[in-house]
Amino acid sequence: MKALIPALCVSYRSLFVSIHSVLWSLDFFYGYFFKTYRLDIVEFSPLPHKAGVQMLWHNPPGFQVKSGEYVKIKLPWLREGGDEWHPFSIYLRVSGIAV
């Protein structure tokens, strides 16, 4: 019986790792295929005192966010880090256009 316990621990550990790997993969591919949008027109402007960068865009169809969330944006024209995703916080701006 004592010889069976290490075998069961290894078996449960590999099962635990396998399940979490599958769940992570499913979440990653869902986000990649169904939650990725291309933005064609983006306006960048620096914030005062070099506090950051303001980025303005029109939301594509299906893109719904709340203030305080974040998006990951890939900026391919950057010399360094152009192949990386950069997180940006979202703060909604109320436009003066009546809907």
QUICORLIN-V438873 format. One record per run of one state. SS is the DSSP state (A for helix, B for strand, O for the rest). FROM is the first residue (numbers start at 1). LEN is the number of residues. If there is no record, write none. Layout:
ss=SS from=FROM len=LEN
ss=SS from=FROM len=LEN
This chain:
ss=O from=1 len=1
ss=A from=2 len=33
ss=O from=35 len=7
ss=B from=42 len=5
ss=O from=47 len=1
ss=A from=48 len=3
ss=O from=51 len=2
ss=B from=53 len=5
ss=O from=58 len=12
ss=B from=70 len=5
ss=O from=75 len=10
ss=B from=85 len=5
ss=O from=90 len=10
